[in-house]
Amino acid sequence: MAKARSLYSCGECGAVSPKWQGQCPGCGAWNTLLEGVAEKASGHRFESLAPSAKPRTLADIEVREIDRVATGIGEFDRALGGGLVAGGVVLIGGDPGIGKSTLLLQALAQLSSRHKTLYVSGEESGEQVALRARRLGLETRQLPLLAEINLERILAVLQAERPEAAVIDSIQTLWSDELTSAPGSVAQVRECSAQLTRLAKQTGVTIILVGHVTKEGALAGPRVLEHIVDTVLYFEGDTHSSFRLVRAVKNRFGAVNELGVFAMTESGLKGVSNPSALFLSQHGQNVPGSCVMVTQEGTRPLLVEIQALVDGAHGNPRRLTVGLDAQRLAMLLAVLHRHAGIACFDQDVFVNAVGGVKIVEPAADLAVLIAIASSLKNRALPAKLVVFGEVGLAGEIRPAPRGQERLREAAKLGFTQALIPEANRPKQAIPGIEVIAVRRVEEAVARLRELG
């Protein structure tokens, strides 16, 4: 028997190399080539292929509204863009133990009372899944379970049962008879996800795939996995905290960066009706270095408290951020020194976004600078003040998208003052909130002295 030939596949892009290399020849990533067994080439020839479909113009294609199926879990439906779409494929990833299987089991349990569903478990036995369902108090009389990891058998059951929604937990445990590589390899993950996606598009079954993540937090397996599916959701949050965030990083049927907020309880994951309360600390009195900003997560405005601590450095000054970009903090400190005359080169600067939320939008710039100036001057800000705006290298304050929605959310939660960019000044006054519009960093710092 001939010895199986080895090939090395990139875990990022799926490129194949006949020998191991430190750098992927396809995408240039380092240390991503993994050894696998070479698969047999397909017997199809390009010359023998005949066109089986004719192209149509876009004007001839009938367009209809996308029907969505609500799972019954409001925050999960929000992250999905309104609910499940027939024929859609959803990939959800997160750290081990963060609650992926719990959330999907709850969603299918609610769906099973109104729609035909199927839960496919490749990591746990049927007894383990049933034990979790009983512990969560779920009604599962109409929820069928299949404990299987063979792709062909799963496809046969899906074609025979024709459920409206199916969960595959997880894609890394599946293997196909057509391939000789081990489950979880690049070839197996790519083939299994492609076959499941093809079935979903042909039959209209909504398939939800659970994916593992690497130690860096990215979805394990080839990057093509994220391109194949329609929606990619990430579970965020500290396993030591009771709060979880589900963020949509890709969605062909809804808004990107949409956020669902959950609290882990004894009876499973529960949606949080007022997520802004999670990210605001409850101080007995006003404290220096605390500034509330309004961030936009998808279509949802959230109020988040930004905390800054500026203290005399003992040795080399340190710059530390939690939930914010550390490189952007260094840039903001340079802008604060150059244009507002506030120097922190001999100070340790620590900045934290309360509640474990990660803020990536530049609209947090002005709130970070105001919090740093407040801590350095040891001057507390008004308790009912919100701040947002992007800061440029020239010291200008640029507008943030959806400024009026941010202001309305702040006013709804009882905030009475807003320090915002001039370009975000509303044409009509928003009841209950006073708008303080500024154009430059030095102007914002001067208004801070007046407010303090």
LUMDRENRO-88939 format. One line per field, with one value per residue (C-alpha): residue number from 1; residue in one letter; chain; x, y, z. Coordinates in nm, 4 decimals. Example, Ala and Ser with C-alpha at 12.3 -4.5 7.8 and 13.67 -1.06 7.14 Angstrom:
2
torvex <- c(1;2)
filo <- c(a;s)
senu <- c(A;A)
px <- c(1.2300;1.3670)
py <- c(-0.4500;-0.1060)
pz <- c(0.7800;0.7140)
This chain:
452
torvex <- c(1;2;3;4;5;6;7;8;9;10;11;12;13;14;15;16;17;18;19;20;21;22;23;24;25;26;27;28;29;30;31;32;33;34;35;36;37;38;39;40;41;42;43;44;45;46;47;48;49;50;51;52;53;54;55;56;57;58;59;60;61;62;63;64;65;66;67;68;69;70;71;72;73;74;75;76;77;78;79;80;81;82;83;84;85;86;87;88;89;90;91;92;93;94;95;96;97;98;99;100;101;102;103;104;105;106;107;108;109;110;111;112;113;114;115;116;117;118;119;120;121;122;123;124;125;126;127;128;129;130;131;132;133;134;135;136;137;138;139;140;141;142;143;144;145;146;147;148;149;150;151;152;153;154;155;156;157;158;159;160;161;162;163;164;165;166;167;168;169;170;171;172;173;174;175;176;177;178;179;180;181;182;183;184;185;186;187;188;189;190;191;192;193;194;195;196;197;198;199;200;201;202;203;204;205;206;207;208;209;210;211;212;213;214;215;216;217;218;219;220;221;222;223;224;225;226;227;228;229;230;231;232;233;234;235;236;237;238;239;240;241;242;243;244;245;246;247;248;249;250;251;252;253;254;255;256;257;258;259;260;261;262;263;264;265;266;267;268;269;270;271;272;273;274;275;276;277;278;279;280;281;282;283;284;285;286;287;288;289;290;291;292;293;294;295;296;297;298;299;300;301;302;303;304;305;306;307;308;309;310;311;312;313;314;315;316;317;318;319;320;321;322;323;324;325;326;327;328;329;330;331;332;333;334;335;336;337;338;339;340;341;342;343;344;345;346;347;348;349;350;351;352;353;354;355;356;357;358;359;360;361;362;363;364;365;366;367;368;369;370;371;372;373;374;375;376;377;378;379;380;381;382;383;384;385;386;387;388;389;390;391;392;393;394;395;396;397;398;399;400;401;402;403;404;405;406;407;408;409;410;411;412;413;414;415;416;417;418;419;420;421;422;423;424;425;426;427;428;429;430;431;432;433;434;435;436;437;438;439;440;441;442;443;444;445;446;447;448;449;450;451;452)
filo <- c(m;a;k;a;r;s;l;y;s;c;g;e;c;g;a;v;s;p;k;w;q;g;q;c;p;g;c;g;a;w;n;t;l;l;e;g;v;a;e;k;a;s;g;h;r;f;e;s;l;a;p;s;a;k;p;r;t;l;a;d;i;e;v;r;e;i;d;r;v;a;t;g;i;g;e;f;d;r;a;l;g;g;g;l;v;a;g;g;v;v;l;i;g;g;d;p;g;i;g;k;s;t;l;l;l;q;a;l;a;q;l;s;s;r;h;k;t;l;y;v;s;g;e;e;s;g;e;q;v;a;l;r;a;r;r;l;g;l;e;t;r;q;l;p;l;l;a;e;i;n;l;e;r;i;l;a;v;l;q;a;e;r;p;e;a;a;v;i;d;s;i;q;t;l;w;s;d;e;l;t;s;a;p;g;s;v;a;q;v;r;e;c;s;a;q;l;t;r;l;a;k;q;t;g;v;t;i;i;l;v;g;h;v;t;k;e;g;a;l;a;g;p;r;v;l;e;h;i;v;d;t;v;l;y;f;e;g;d;t;h;s;s;f;r;l;v;r;a;v;k;n;r;f;g;a;v;n;e;l;g;v;f;a;m;t;e;s;g;l;k;g;v;s;n;p;s;a;l;f;l;s;q;h;g;q;n;v;p;g;s;c;v;m;v;t;q;e;g;t;r;p;l;l;v;e;i;q;a;l;v;d;g;a;h;g;n;p;r;r;l;t;v;g;l;d;a;q;r;l;a;m;l;l;a;v;l;h;r;h;a;g;i;a;c;f;d;q;d;v;f;v;n;a;v;g;g;v;k;i;v;e;p;a;a;d;l;a;v;l;i;a;i;a;s;s;l;k;n;r;a;l;p;a;k;l;v;v;f;g;e;v;g;l;a;g;e;i;r;p;a;p;r;g;q;e;r;l;r;e;a;a;k;l;g;f;t;q;a;l;i;p;e;a;n;r;p;k;q;a;i;p;g;i;e;v;i;a;v;r;r;v;e;e;a;v;a;r;l;r;e;l;g)
senu <- c(A;A;A;A;A;A;A;A;A;A;A;A;A;A;A;A;A;A;A;A;A;A;A;A;A;A;A;A;A;A;A;A;A;A;A;A;A;A;A;A;A;A;A;A;A;A;A;A;A;A;A;A;A;A;A;A;A;A;A;A;A;A;A;A;A;A;A;A;A;A;A;A;A;A;A;A;A;A;A;A;A;A;A;A;A;A;A;A;A;A;A;A;A;A;A;A;A;A;A;A;A;A;A;A;A;A;A;A;A;A;A;A;A;A;A;A;A;A;A;A;A;A;A;A;A;A;A;A;A;A;A;A;A;A;A;A;A;A;A;A;A;A;A;A;A;A;A;A;A;A;A;A;A;A;A;A;A;A;A;A;A;A;A;A;A;A;A;A;A;A;A;A;A;A;A;A;A;A;A;A;A;A;A;A;A;A;A;A;A;A;A;A;A;A;A;A;A;A;A;A;A;A;A;A;A;A;A;A;A;A;A;A;A;A;A;A;A;A;A;A;A;A;A;A;A;A;A;A;A;A;A;A;A;A;A;A;A;A;A;A;A;A;A;A;A;A;A;A;A;A;A;A;A;A;A;A;A;A;A;A;A;A;A;A;A;A;A;A;A;A;A;A;A;A;A;A;A;A;A;A;A;A;A;A;A;A;A;A;A;A;A;A;A;A;A;A;A;A;A;A;A;A;A;A;A;A;A;A;A;A;A;A;A;A;A;A;A;A;A;A;A;A;A;A;A;A;A;A;A;A;A;A;A;A;A;A;A;A;A;A;A;A;A;A;A;A;A;A;A;A;A;A;A;A;A;A;A;A;A;A;A;A;A;A;A;A;A;A;A;A;A;A;A;A;A;A;A;A;A;A;A;A;A;A;A;A;A;A;A;A;A;A;A;A;A;A;A;A;A;A;A;A;A;A;A;A;A;A;A;A;A;A;A;A;A;A;A;A;A;A;A;A;A;A;A;A;A;A;A;A;A;A;A;A;A;A;A;A;A;A;A;A;A;A;A;A;A;A;A;A;A;A)
px <- c(0.0000;0.1416;0.2288;-0.0097;0.1477;0.1437;0.0476;0.0582;-0.2492;-0.2723;-0.5185;-0.5894;-0.6464;-0.6443;-0.3444;-0.1608;0.2152;0.3985;0.6414;0.6342;0.7292;0.7374;0.5374;0.2272;0.2940;-0.0668;-0.1483;0.1942;0.0837;0.3481;0.3316;-0.0107;0.0785;-0.0645;0.0160;-0.2565;-0.3035;-0.3254;-0.6737;-0.7459;-0.8074;-1.1544;-1.2131;-1.4064;-1.2518;-1.3145;-1.3635;-1.6529;-1.8529;-2.1548;-2.3354;-2.6352;-2.7635;-2.8060;-2.7303;-3.0175;-3.0255;-3.0874;-3.4082;-3.5534;-3.4901;-3.7926;-3.7154;-3.9210;-3.8966;-3.6867;-3.9057;-3.7551;-3.8318;-3.7987;-3.6260;-3.8118;-3.4884;-3.4982;-3.1271;-3.0307;-3.2770;-3.1282;-2.7763;-2.9102;-3.0714;-3.4285;-3.4342;-3.3404;-3.3615;-3.4700;-3.1669;-2.9269;-2.6106;-2.4984;-2.1576;-2.1235;-1.7879;-1.6556;-1.4319;-1.5013;-1.7680;-1.8921;-2.2457;-2.2705;-2.4397;-2.6618;-2.7912;-2.8588;-3.0297;-3.2570;-3.3313;-3.4168;-3.6299;-3.8433;-3.8518;-3.9506;-4.2967;-4.3729;-4.1328;-3.9591;-3.6023;-3.3025;-3.0074;-2.6949;-2.4377;-2.0882;-1.9156;-2.1593;-2.3682;-2.7460;-2.7499;-2.5278;-2.7462;-3.0650;-2.9141;-2.8352;-3.1861;-3.3421;-3.1089;-3.2215;-3.5869;-3.6475;-3.9465;-3.7847;-4.0613;-4.0676;-3.6907;-3.5192;-3.1509;-2.8945;-2.5573;-2.3469;-2.0222;-2.0328;-2.1253;-2.2983;-2.5277;-2.6118;-2.6933;-2.9177;-3.1109;-3.1480;-3.2815;-3.5225;-3.6509;-3.6422;-3.6303;-3.6727;-3.3730;-3.0808;-2.7824;-2.4483;-2.2388;-1.9641;-1.8252;-1.4751;-1.5998;-1.7489;-1.5728;-1.6581;-1.6033;-1.4744;-1.1633;-0.8971;-0.7772;-0.8712;-1.1765;-1.0945;-0.8368;-0.8531;-0.9806;-1.2517;-1.3813;-1.3886;-1.5634;-1.8173;-1.9146;-1.9447;-2.1714;-2.3944;-2.4180;-2.5126;-2.7875;-2.9180;-2.9447;-3.1138;-3.3675;-3.4236;-3.3070;-3.1524;-2.8266;-2.6407;-2.2787;-2.0864;-1.7163;-1.4137;-1.1786;-0.8010;-0.6063;-0.6012;-0.9833;-1.0279;-1.2429;-1.0401;-1.0068;-0.9605;-1.0601;-1.2792;-1.5215;-1.6258;-1.6667;-1.8938;-2.1549;-2.4064;-2.3711;-2.0802;-2.1475;-1.8856;-1.9514;-1.7631;-1.7231;-1.5234;-1.6136;-1.5736;-1.8451;-2.2158;-2.2578;-2.2156;-2.2143;-2.3060;-2.1678;-2.2388;-1.9155;-2.0700;-2.4348;-2.5670;-2.9214;-2.8705;-2.6470;-2.2842;-2.1644;-2.5150;-2.4934;-2.6986;-2.6459;-2.7123;-2.6779;-2.5851;-2.8223;-2.9010;-3.1762;-2.9554;-2.8875;-3.1365;-3.1561;-3.0746;-3.3453;-3.1314;-2.7721;-2.6473;-2.6882;-2.4195;-2.1564;-2.2198;-2.0650;-2.2726;-2.0679;-2.1879;-2.0479;-1.8778;-1.5204;-1.2371;-1.1426;-1.4926;-1.6623;-1.9747;-1.9822;-2.2453;-2.1130;-2.2995;-2.3117;-2.4857;-2.8236;-2.8139;-2.6681;-2.5099;-2.3901;-2.0495;-1.8415;-1.4782;-1.2493;-0.9010;-0.6343;-0.3319;-0.0623;0.3039;0.5294;0.7847;1.0369;0.9210;0.5643;0.3103;0.0141;-0.2504;-0.5993;-0.8810;-1.1486;-0.9829;-0.6993;-0.3639;-0.2050;-0.4834;-0.4299;-0.0679;-0.1867;-0.4515;-0.1976;0.0231;-0.2734;-0.3647;-0.0092;0.0362;-0.2993;-0.4270;-0.0954;-0.1623;0.1468;0.1417;0.4934;0.5951;0.2673;0.1268;-0.2011;-0.4588;-0.7881;-1.0731;-1.4137;-1.6474;-1.8327;-1.5868;-1.7189;-1.4745;-1.4957;-1.3387;-1.5046;-1.3101;-1.6107;-1.4630;-1.1635;-1.3102;-1.4425;-1.0976;-0.9274;-1.1836;-1.1463;-0.7648;-0.7797;-1.0309;-0.8060;-0.4891;-0.6515;-0.8360;-1.1577;-1.4815;-1.7196;-2.0925;-2.2825;-2.5297;-2.2771;-2.2178;-1.9355;-1.8610;-1.6571;-1.3538;-1.0280;-0.7914;-0.4146;-0.4589;-0.6705;-1.0041;-1.3084;-1.4869;-1.8501;-1.9676;-2.2274;-2.5882;-2.5301;-2.8971;-2.9722;-2.6923;-2.8319;-3.1843;-3.0571;-2.8676;-3.1727;-3.3908;-3.1586;-3.1692;-2.8529;-2.8943;-2.5700;-2.3773;-2.0298;-2.0263;-1.8667;-2.0066;-2.1038;-2.3299;-2.5289;-2.8964;-3.0996;-3.3856;-3.3358;-3.3773;-3.5987;-3.4234;-3.0620;-2.8354;-2.5926;-2.2420;-2.0807;-1.7037;-1.4728;-1.1264;-0.9575;-0.8455;-1.2028;-1.3303;-1.0744;-1.1707;-1.5380;-1.4375;-1.3006;-1.6310;-1.8350;-1.6202)
py <- c(0.0000;0.3352;0.5776;0.8724;1.1954;1.4923;1.8460;2.1590;2.3851;2.7393;2.7810;3.1420;3.1282;2.7554;2.7771;2.4456;2.3874;2.0580;2.1284;2.3141;2.6811;2.9381;3.1832;3.0993;3.1471;3.2565;3.5187;3.5751;3.4782;3.3225;2.9759;2.8906;2.5853;2.2609;1.9128;1.7037;1.4137;1.4893;1.4239;1.2438;1.4676;1.4802;1.2879;1.5696;1.7338;2.0925;2.0022;1.7694;2.0270;2.1652;2.4829;2.3784;2.7289;3.0438;3.3914;3.6317;4.0065;4.1558;4.3153;3.9690;3.8358;3.8535;4.0184;3.9589;4.0683;3.8473;3.6633;3.6220;3.3733;3.5140;3.2792;3.4220;3.5567;3.9292;4.0056;3.7083;3.8212;4.1723;4.0380;3.8333;4.1434;4.0553;3.6762;3.3685;3.3730;3.0645;2.9108;3.1264;2.9902;3.1410;3.0843;3.1625;3.1462;3.2185;3.0980;2.7575;2.7729;3.1200;2.9997;2.9211;2.5814;2.7138;3.0025;2.7847;2.5161;2.7824;2.9263;2.5862;2.4921;2.8012;2.7520;2.3851;2.4760;2.6633;2.5215;2.1974;2.1959;1.9660;1.9838;1.7977;1.7431;1.6350;1.7245;1.5971;1.2842;1.2937;1.2439;1.5481;1.7714;1.6436;1.7054;2.0668;2.1180;1.9923;2.2074;2.5118;2.4147;2.4022;2.2443;1.9953;1.7460;1.8584;1.9163;1.6222;1.5536;1.3775;1.2830;1.2345;1.3616;1.1946;1.4536;1.2148;1.0806;1.4319;1.5414;1.2381;1.3178;1.6845;1.5897;1.3351;1.5459;1.8875;2.0981;2.4736;2.5373;2.3118;2.3617;2.1881;2.1831;2.2049;2.2313;2.1298;1.7860;1.6833;1.4604;1.3428;0.9984;1.1670;1.2950;1.1064;1.3906;1.4145;1.6071;1.9713;1.9883;2.2650;2.0303;1.8763;2.2085;2.3588;2.0578;2.0089;2.3759;2.3917;2.0842;2.2143;2.5558;2.3954;2.1974;2.5100;2.7023;2.4131;2.3176;2.6447;2.4990;2.7572;2.6111;2.7484;2.6336;2.6517;2.7261;2.7018;2.9980;3.0162;3.1543;3.4911;3.4921;3.4353;3.1557;2.8368;2.6786;2.8325;3.1938;3.0749;2.9439;3.3001;3.3821;3.0838;3.1609;3.4467;3.5665;3.5538;3.6139;3.6399;3.5715;3.8265;3.8678;3.7429;3.3921;3.5205;3.7808;3.7099;3.9340;3.8200;4.0132;3.8645;4.0808;4.0439;4.0953;3.9881;3.9802;3.9616;4.0163;4.2845;4.5463;4.4695;4.5305;4.4751;4.3832;4.1553;4.1767;3.8823;3.7978;3.4413;3.3149;2.9782;2.9294;3.0179;3.3333;3.6168;3.9268;4.2596;4.5177;4.8233;4.7386;5.0932;5.0282;4.7573;4.9993;5.2812;5.2719;5.3843;5.6441;5.7911;6.1262;6.2737;6.1483;6.2848;6.0836;5.9512;6.0479;5.8972;5.8562;5.7314;5.4604;5.3148;4.9346;4.8568;5.0302;5.0515;5.3505;5.2530;5.4687;5.3584;5.5060;5.5801;5.5885;5.7401;5.7434;5.9689;5.9296;6.0214;5.7662;5.5670;5.4965;5.4704;5.6055;5.3345;5.3476;5.0840;5.0493;4.8008;4.7865;5.0613;5.0807;5.1381;5.2828;5.5372;5.6417;5.7347;5.9476;6.1217;6.2069;6.3706;6.5733;6.6774;6.8023;6.9782;7.1546;7.1875;7.2277;6.9349;6.7135;6.3557;6.2477;6.2002;6.0375;5.6847;5.6826;5.4067;5.4075;5.1605;5.1038;4.9918;4.6608;4.4752;4.6294;4.6792;5.0153;5.0323;5.3412;5.6731;5.8557;5.7654;5.9973;6.3102;6.1195;5.9655;6.3064;6.4655;6.1790;6.2112;6.5897;6.5451;6.2954;6.5003;6.8197;6.6244;6.7936;6.5929;6.6298;6.6957;6.3750;6.4216;6.4999;6.2812;6.3252;6.1874;6.2909;6.1932;6.3820;6.4499;6.5013;6.8697;6.9093;6.9307;6.7460;6.5531;6.4422;6.0962;5.9073;5.9048;6.1909;6.2658;5.9038;5.9202;6.2404;6.0991;5.7900;6.0079;6.2263;5.9179;5.7970;6.1298;6.3074;6.6833;6.8035;6.6818;6.7896;6.7037;6.8113;7.1232;6.9236;6.7037;6.9972;6.9110;7.1538;7.1274;7.1191;6.7802;6.8115;6.7620;6.7946;7.0984;7.0678;7.2130;7.2014;7.2455;7.2517;7.1927;7.0140;7.3322;7.4615;7.1375;7.1590;7.5231;7.4272;7.1515;7.4164;7.6042;7.2876;7.1783)
pz <- c(0.0000;-0.1033;0.1696;0.1972;0.0758;0.3144;0.2252;0.4393;0.4438;0.5773;0.8614;0.7549;0.3778;0.2976;0.0600;0.0091;0.0067;-0.0599;0.2247;0.5531;0.5495;0.8223;0.6118;0.4087;0.0344;-0.0150;0.2478;0.4075;0.7602;0.9850;1.1468;1.0025;0.7871;0.9286;0.8059;0.6435;0.4055;0.0353;-0.0989;-0.4245;-0.7209;-0.8677;-1.1901;-1.3576;-1.6606;-1.7577;-2.1263;-2.0445;-1.8521;-2.0343;-1.9254;-1.7165;-1.6432;-1.8464;-1.7101;-1.6550;-1.6293;-1.2877;-1.4159;-1.4905;-1.1398;-0.9123;-0.5792;-0.2643;0.0961;0.3220;0.5686;0.9133;1.1855;1.5386;1.7821;2.0803;2.2336;2.1602;2.1980;1.9785;1.7112;1.7276;1.6639;1.3711;1.2211;1.3148;1.3189;1.1166;0.7359;0.5402;0.3717;0.5719;0.7331;1.0647;1.2223;1.5933;1.7716;2.1176;2.3977;2.5556;2.8262;2.7364;2.6548;2.2806;2.3231;2.6024;2.3906;2.0863;2.2936;2.4431;2.0975;1.9455;2.2462;2.1885;1.8119;1.8393;1.9692;1.6443;1.3830;1.2973;1.4345;1.4801;1.7201;1.5984;1.8739;1.7785;2.1040;2.3665;2.4014;2.4020;2.7786;2.8342;2.6175;2.7849;3.1285;3.0356;2.8993;3.2234;3.4313;3.2315;3.2649;2.8869;2.7176;2.4763;2.3970;2.0346;1.9972;1.8216;1.8892;1.6688;1.8208;1.5070;1.3517;1.0080;0.7453;0.5053;0.7775;0.8961;0.5402;0.4942;0.8136;0.7155;0.3720;0.5203;0.8112;0.6391;0.9579;0.9307;1.1595;1.2552;1.4848;1.4168;1.7362;1.6234;1.2682;1.3846;1.4980;1.1613;0.9100;0.5601;0.4068;0.0929;0.2742;0.4653;0.6866;1.0543;1.1843;1.2423;0.9637;0.7056;0.4342;0.6536;0.7869;0.4390;0.2803;0.5605;0.5740;0.1933;0.1823;0.4627;0.2970;-0.0337;0.1385;0.3134;-0.0144;-0.1954;0.0721;0.2608;0.5937;0.8265;0.9588;1.2606;1.2917;1.6184;1.5656;1.7906;1.8377;1.8558;2.1507;1.9700;1.9679;1.5921;1.4532;1.4126;1.0709;0.7266;0.6712;0.3837;0.6484;0.7321;0.3620;0.2948;0.5610;0.5556;0.9150;1.1598;1.5295;1.8038;2.1699;2.3802;2.7533;3.0476;3.1635;3.5220;3.4613;3.4292;3.1235;2.7623;2.4349;2.0961;1.8151;1.4423;1.2468;0.9147;0.8109;0.4561;0.5840;0.8505;1.0100;1.0904;1.4478;1.5820;1.9495;2.1724;2.5496;2.7819;3.1495;3.2494;3.5184;3.6745;3.4156;3.1190;2.9205;2.9644;2.7464;2.9130;2.8472;2.9384;2.8421;2.9043;3.2788;3.2547;3.1320;3.3776;3.7252;4.0198;4.2062;4.5334;4.4209;4.1173;4.0799;3.8617;3.5547;3.4841;3.1567;2.9964;2.6170;2.3703;2.1404;1.8436;1.8175;1.4912;1.5156;1.8963;2.0859;2.4183;2.7039;2.8316;3.1107;3.0230;3.3258;3.3236;3.5932;3.5510;3.8143;3.8545;3.6832;3.8798;3.6064;3.2466;3.2020;3.1220;2.8836;2.9491;2.8005;2.8639;2.5950;2.3856;2.1317;2.3040;1.9880;1.9568;2.3200;2.2421;1.9499;2.1627;2.4326;2.1677;2.0379;2.3934;2.4530;2.1190;2.0900;2.4488;2.6329;2.8695;2.8998;3.0292;2.9256;3.2918;3.3982;3.3970;3.2016;3.2471;3.0542;3.1012;2.9373;3.2148;3.1842;2.9620;2.6397;2.3505;2.1749;1.8312;1.6835;1.6868;1.8376;2.1791;2.1241;2.2831;2.5857;2.6446;2.6284;2.8618;3.1115;3.1048;3.1553;3.4384;3.6176;3.5660;3.6967;3.9699;3.8664;3.8446;3.5513;3.5902;3.6652;3.3776;3.1017;2.7948;2.5438;2.1969;1.8938;1.6860;1.7340;1.4428;1.4510;1.3765;1.6897;1.5100;1.6434;1.3712;1.3718;1.4732;1.2683;1.3910;1.6296;1.6907;1.7821;2.0403;2.1867;2.2089;2.3901;2.6391;2.6984;2.7466;3.0241;3.2081;3.0890;3.0615;2.8929;2.5877;2.4715;2.1006;1.7679;1.6058;1.2967;1.5129;1.6506;1.5891;1.3767;1.6233;1.9991;2.1662;2.4753;2.8073;2.6943;2.6494;2.3569;2.3919;2.0461;1.9995;1.6983;1.8466;2.1369;2.3111;2.2984;2.4536;2.7368;2.7991;2.8227;3.0653;3.3033;3.2814;3.3415;3.6339)
